[in-house]
Amino acid sequence: MSRGLGQIQKAILRIGLEKSDSGQGKIGVLARDILIDHYGFPFIRSPKALGRGKMVFRKADIGQKRYASATVTVCQCFNRLIKRGLAERLDRGNGFKLSHDGIKLAKMIG
């Protein structure tokens, strides 16, 4: 069933499962979650943002080309998971949540 899933897609499923298991499933998985958890990109919280604070990636530390490549890869992986029926786009269009099949598969690949 997980045939054809890449390493990043599997990581995205695991992160989505962690969020749903921790009661954060309503929030969904955002690209920034993958950039932080899978890629380990450094970030700062913007002092200008209200509330929780907006995360700003330190592109100078990451490298512009590496950052751009990772964001495109994550977007493509999101779209592939949605196309396979393993995830559903959030209403606001900024990320996704795992579908029932996505949760089952994420548990299998652990």
Buried (B, 14 or more C-beta within 10 A) or exposed (E): EEEEBEEBBBBBBBBBBBBBEEEBBEBBBBBBBBBBBBBEBEBEEEEEEEEEEBBBBEBEEBEEEEBEEBBEBBEEBBEBBBEBEBBBBBEEEEBBBBBEEBBEBBEEBE
